[in-house]
Amino acid sequence: MTRLSVNLNKIAVLRNSRGGAEPDMLRAARTCLDAGAHGLTLHPRPDARHARADDVIALAALAGERGVELNLEGNPFAAPRPGYPGFIALCRAVRPAQATLVPDDDGQITSDHGFDFERDRDRLAPLVAELRGLGCRVSLFADAGSAVESAADAGADRIEIYTGPFADAHASGDATAALAACADTARRARAAGLGVNAGHDLSQSNLRDFLAAVPSVEEVSIGHALVSEALYDGLSTTVGRYLALL
């Protein structure tokens, strides 16, 4: 079965918009885990506009207590700054089960592209090796159609297929080409010895179609749509509906 890791960044965005501690990240995380989610995802950015370094510490402790995986996402090339020690430093501090490397710039609203593996492979390889030395499984954010074989050459364990283009195509009514590209990328990744994750704009409306076309996806990381849907239906109910789809 494909595993669900709930991305809690949007909970942090809502909290940070007002200041203080509400909504509470730990309460939201516990609610998701109590509903059956298999893991938690955080993507702390250097500007701390959503998940912060202290959230990473707190969620890592909760994941350890509950025996679930923490998936920590981030750009390993982003420079440290006050309040943000850097992605690798955070991974050293909490040893997440999975480190997902993403090539997002500081100014991006959200992650919207994967690595150019042929260009970035040699820069990524020593960082991947260091993270694996910490005991982290390493996943690299990948566009459908990219040279995922070079992700394997960099030493990664998995790729995470960026599913934003698929979600856009699905919403427009014809996702055939986007699904074919994702399925081909997944097949090539598995042939290269990589596991396959997926994430970005997956939702209750498109997840079943994606998994039917792209088999053997090991994990999906879902946050924006899940939290949006939970505003209407409740967090526990929404997690349960995703688990039923998976």
N, C-alpha and C positions, 0 to 999 in steps of 0.2 A: 504494500500500500504506500502511496505517496504520503510523506509526512508534511504536516503543517507547522511552520514557524511563524508566529505572529509578530509582525513588526510594530513596535510600540512608539515609533517616532511621532505619530500624529497626536498621541496622548500628551507627549511632551510639548508639542507646538501649542496645544490648547492651554496647558499649564503656564507656559512661558508668556503667552499673550497677556496674562493677567498678573503674573508674579505669584509668589507663594507656592503652595504645595498641592493645589487641587487643579485638575484631577490627579490623584495619586498614582504614580507609575507602578508601585509595588502592588497596590490593590488591583489595578487593571491587569497586571501580569498574573496575579493569583487567580483572578476571575477566569482568564483565558485558560490557564492550566487546569483549573477545577473543571472547566467545560470539556477538557480532553485534548487541548492543543499539545503538540509534541515538543515544542521548543519556543524560544523567544529570540527575536532579532532586534538589534539596535544599530543605528548608523549615526554615530556622533560626528558632527562636522566641526571644523576648526572654529567657526563663528558661534558655536554653541546655540544655534537658533532652535534646535529641538533637543535631542538627547545630549546630555552633558557627561563629562567624565565621572561625576558622582553617581549618575544613573547607571553607568557601566558597572561600577563597583557594586552597587546595590543589586542590580539584576543578576550579576554573576553569582553573588552569594545566594540569591533565591534559586537560581538554576541548580546550583550545587546542592542546596537543601532538598530540592524536589526531584533531583536525579534526571533532569532534562538538559538539552543542549542549549547553550547560548551561541548564537551566530552573530559575530561582530563584523560590521561592514565599514569600509572606509578606504580612503586613498592613502596608500603607504608613502606617497611622495609629497604629501602636504606637509609644510613646515610646522614644527611645534610653535606655540605661542602661549601667552598667559591664559590659563584655564584649559588649554588643550596640549597635552604632552606629546602628541603624535600618535598615529595609529599603532605602530609597532610597540611603542612604550605602553599603550593601553593593553595590548595583547600580552606583553610581558607581565603586566600587573595582574591580569585576571585569567590568563590561559583559557580563552574561549574554546569550546569544542570545535568550532569552525570559524575561520577568518576568511571573509569574502572581500577580495580586493576589487576596488571600483575606481575608474579613472575620472572622477568628477572634479571639476575646478571649484574653487572657493565660491564663485558667484553663481553657480548653477542652482536653480530652484530644486531640481531633483536629478537623479542619475538618468541620463538619457542616451548613453552609448557605452559600448564595451571597449575593451582594449584592442589596439592594433597589435596583434601578437607577434607578427613578423618584425615589427619595429621595436616593440617593448620587451620582447622575450629576454634579452640579455640583462636588462635593468631589473626585470621581475625575478629572475632566477635566484639571486642571493637572498632576496627578501622572502621568497617562498621557502627556501631552505631554512632560514632562520625561524620562520613561523612553524614549520614542521618540527624543527628542533625543540620548540616549546610545547609540542604535543598537539598543535592545532591541525585539523584538516583544512586544507587551503582550496578555496574555490575562486575562480577568476571570472569577472563579469564579461560576457561575450555577446556580440551581435550575432544574430542568425546569419549564416553564410560566411562567418569569419574563419580564419585559419586556426581552428581549434587544435590541430595537430601541434602547432607551436606552443600552445598552452601546456600540452603534455611535456614538450621539450623543456619548458621552464620549471617542471617539477610539480605542477599542480595536481591535486587529487580529483578536483571536479571543475566544471564550468557552471556558471549560472546564466542561462539564456535570458537576454533582455527581451521581455515580451511586450514592451510598449507598442511597437509597430503592429504586432498581432492584435492587441486589444483595440487599436484604432481601426484596423481593417475589419475586425469582428463587429464593431459598433456601426461601421458603414454598410455592413450587410454582405461582404464577400471577403472571407479570410482564407480562401483556398491557397493562394500563393504564399501568404505569410505562414500558414500552417505547414506547407510543404518545406519552406526554408527552415523552420524550426525543427521539423522531423529529420531532415537531412543533416542538420548540424548536430542533433542528438546522436544520430547513428554514427557519424564520423567521430564524435567525441568518445563514444563507447568503444569504437574500433581502435582508438588510440589509447585505451585504458583509463579513460576518465569517467567519473560519475557525472550525472546531469541533474542540476537544480534549475529552477525557473522563478522569475519574479518580475514584477512591475506592471501595474494596472490589471493584474488578474482579479477577477471578481466572480460573484455567484453566476453572473450572466454568461461568462465566457469560459470558466474553468473546465467544465465538463467537456466541451468541444476541444479545448487544448489538450487535455490528457488523453482523449480518445485518439487524437492524431499523433501525439508525441508520447509513445509508451515508455515505461521504465524511468520516468522522472522520479528522482529519489526524494526531493523536497521542494515545496513551494514556499516562498516568503511573501506574505501578504499583509499589508498594513493600511494603505490609504482607503481602498475600497471597503475592507473589513470594518474599519472604524466608522466610515461614513454610513455603512449599512446598519451598524450597531446603534447609531443615533436614533434610528427609527424602531429597531426591533429588539435592542438590548444586546449587550456584549456576549453573554453566555449563549443566548439563542443563536446569534450569528455565527459564533465559533462552531456550534453544533451543526449548523447547516453546511458549513464548509467541510466538516469531517464527513458528513453524509455524502457529499459530492466526491470526496476522495476515496 
